Amino acid sequence: MNARGRTDPKPHYLLALAAQERWSRYEIAFWLALIAVYFLFPDNLMLAAQILITGLFAVSLDLILGYAGIVTLGHAAFFGLGAYTAGLLTTVGYTEPVLGLLAAGAVAGAFGYLTSFLVLRGRDMSRLMITLGLGLLLHELANEATNLTGGVDGLQGMVAGRVLGLFDFDLYGKTAYFYVLTVCFLIFAVVRALMTAPYGLSLRSIRENPQRAVAIGIPIRARLTNIYTFAAVIAGISGALLTQTTQFVALDVFSFERSADLLIILLVGGTATLYGGFIGAAVFLLAQNWLSTLNAQYWLFWLGILLIVTTRYMRSGVLGGLKNLSHLATRRRHGSRA
Amino acid sequence: MLHFLGLLFDGLAYGTLLFLISVGLSVTLGLMGFINLAHGVFAMLGGYLLVLLMGRFGIGFLAALPIIFVLVALVSLVLERTLYRPLYKSTHLDQVLLTVGIIFVAVAGATYFWGPGQQPINIPGWMNGQLAVGGLELSRYRLFLMALGAAITLGLVFGLERTRFGAKVRASVERPRTAEAMGIPVERVFQITFALGSGLAGLGGALGVEVLGLDPNFPLKYLVYFLLIVVVGGPGSIIGTLSAALLLGVADTAGKYYIPQTGAFLIYVMMIVLLLMFPHGLLGRRKSI
């Protein structure tokens, strides 16, 4: 690394990057806690699986929004494509779930790759509109193609296969939870490795300053197409997970509300933090679970209020807020020492 | 041929309504570059105010319209002060989230006060029914809509091209910084145009109850239409917005009549194709957002 000798310390930015690459104990605790959930809340495993799936979906949005800075209002398009692919596959006889995940990822990824050229052409406003349009387009398509998708009634005739031919899905969501947790962890590990690698750094520099990114030789267009496709694959897989764990596909996998909710989830959790998606999903779904038992309309109202307040006062999300707090705490400690 | 003319007439009336509602959004976007997805909320508010004024207070249809214009403009001024203004310099994402939040609150509020169903109104008797013009049966209400729309368009163009305030608006849209440097209070100009635009949206929403319908999902249902018109028309351009609105109105009406099975599909395809073909708007303004 350094020709001048072993004692020469690495520059601080390399040290900081290396520290980012290492799994911290909080992260290990986070994943261990998820395993503990299985034993602590055996009655709520379905909800826990939903949170993980939504979290994974939010992580995929984080890749393009948080890291690459591409705004979108139609991320549910990929989720829905994955959900319907996994569901339709079981109706024609391919019931093995892992196969369904791969197929869902491939279909969503292909759609992501093809549409990335439309989306990446313009600036923020036209990106918003094209993604919104594509999302609504697929929603309408799924709505109209009733003989394929079942339309408003949802996809009929799904069959649940065994995971890898070994594990049956049960009524309590035990298999489902471990299955979802495993898939989430594997994908997350890949995402984490990518985002701490120079690849992730190049995305950030594109977001922060495209001109300079070009100047230091980052192929902007290729990187953005690339990450957009990758995010689509993950979104498709999370859609497939939802299908497989709930054994049902409803039309609302494509809805605008799903895309908008996801933005909220990511913002509440914190963008470009890797874990923000999961934290946001937990906060969001638990709140929804609690509030919507009161009244569905109240939920929408509070959601709106939450959005307005978040954009005004909580720009860095829950994780960012915690980080700020810890910074404050360390500064105070250092202050008292001085 | 006659049949097609009738369809064209309906489409133009529909387009006029869309124009009235969208023109304010066009100015917001062109002047401040602010992405206001909640513009439809002002239109919905206008619609509900009409229901309220006519039903609860027994005010006549025509008398209610100017009241609605003023009320919605005032409400929008309050929102501009408290919610929109702090985010002018923020990222587009923040603006999107804020305005989606406003939509959600409005949808929930409308459902709370008026219920989830469609709201019927009674337009005055002399506007009901048809008028025979050269073999065509034209709806009186739609004729009234188009006449009003034409009058408002003329007023807007005159105001923008011939008055001192209009000149300030044009200068602020074209080069905000230079305008500021020349002593034009850009923010004040914006505030007034924002209120006027929202008032017009309220008026359009009120007039549209009969044509577009009115339920709590209104701001989401027509969001794509408003955005499409503004972006295709070119932000900040009145004639561009008008032509885009009329085009969309006719295309949507014709599409729903000739190929009803596609549903809203056509409009989304049109949106994507138009955006890709005219990334800078129909009239080719250079300003891109």
Chai-1 contact restraints between the chains, C-beta under 6 A:
chainA,res_idxA,chainB,res_idxB,connection_type,confidence,min_distance_angstrom,max_distance_angstrom,comment,restraint_id
A,V71,B,L93,contact,1.0,0.0,6.0,A-B,restraint_1
A,G122,B,P279,contact,1.0,0.0,6.0,A-B,restraint_2
A,R123,B,S288,contact,1.0,0.0,6.0,A-B,restraint_3
A,D124,B,H92,contact,1.0,0.0,6.0,A-B,restraint_4
A,M125,B,I289,contact,1.0,0.0,6.0,A-B,restraint_5
A,S126,B,L275,contact,1.0,0.0,6.0,A-B,restraint_6
A,M129,B,L227,contact,1.0,0.0,6.0,A-B,restraint_7
A,M129,B,V231,contact,1.0,0.0,6.0,A-B,restraint_8
A,M129,B,L275,contact,1.0,0.0,6.0,A-B,restraint_9
A,I130,B,L275,contact,1.0,0.0,6.0,A-B,restraint_10
A,G133,B,Y268,contact,1.0,0.0,6.0,A-B,restraint_11
A,G133,B,M271,contact,1.0,0.0,6.0,A-B,restraint_12
A,G133,B,I272,contact,1.0,0.0,6.0,A-B,restraint_13
A,L136,B,Y268,contact,1.0,0.0,6.0,A-B,restraint_14
A,L137,B,Y268,contact,1.0,0.0,6.0,A-B,restraint_15
A,E140,B,G263,contact,1.0,0.0,6.0,A-B,restraint_16
A,E140,B,A264,contact,1.0,0.0,6.0,A-B,restraint_17
A,E140,B,F265,contact,1.0,0.0,6.0,A-B,restraint_18
A,E144,B,G263,contact,1.0,0.0,6.0,A-B,restraint_19
A,A260,B,V100,contact,1.0,0.0,6.0,A-B,restraint_20
A,Q297,B,A108,contact,1.0,0.0,6.0,A-B,restraint_21
A,Q297,B,T111,contact,1.0,0.0,6.0,A-B,restraint_22
A,L300,B,F104,contact,1.0,0.0,6.0,A-B,restraint_23
A,L300,B,A108,contact,1.0,0.0,6.0,A-B,restraint_24
A,F301,B,V105,contact,1.0,0.0,6.0,A-B,restraint_25
A,F301,B,A108,contact,1.0,0.0,6.0,A-B,restraint_26
A,L303,B,F104,contact,1.0,0.0,6.0,A-B,restraint_27
A,G304,B,G101,contact,1.0,0.0,6.0,A-B,restraint_28
A,G304,B,F104,contact,1.0,0.0,6.0,A-B,restraint_29
A,G304,B,V105,contact,1.0,0.0,6.0,A-B,restraint_30
A,L307,B,L97,contact,1.0,0.0,6.0,A-B,restraint_31
A,L307,B,G101,contact,1.0,0.0,6.0,A-B,restraint_32
A,I308,B,L98,contact,1.0,0.0,6.0,A-B,restraint_33
A,I308,B,G101,contact,1.0,0.0,6.0,A-B,restraint_34
A,T311,B,D94,contact,1.0,0.0,6.0,A-B,restraint_35
A,T311,B,L97,contact,1.0,0.0,6.0,A-B,restraint_36
A,T311,B,L98,contact,1.0,0.0,6.0,A-B,restraint_37
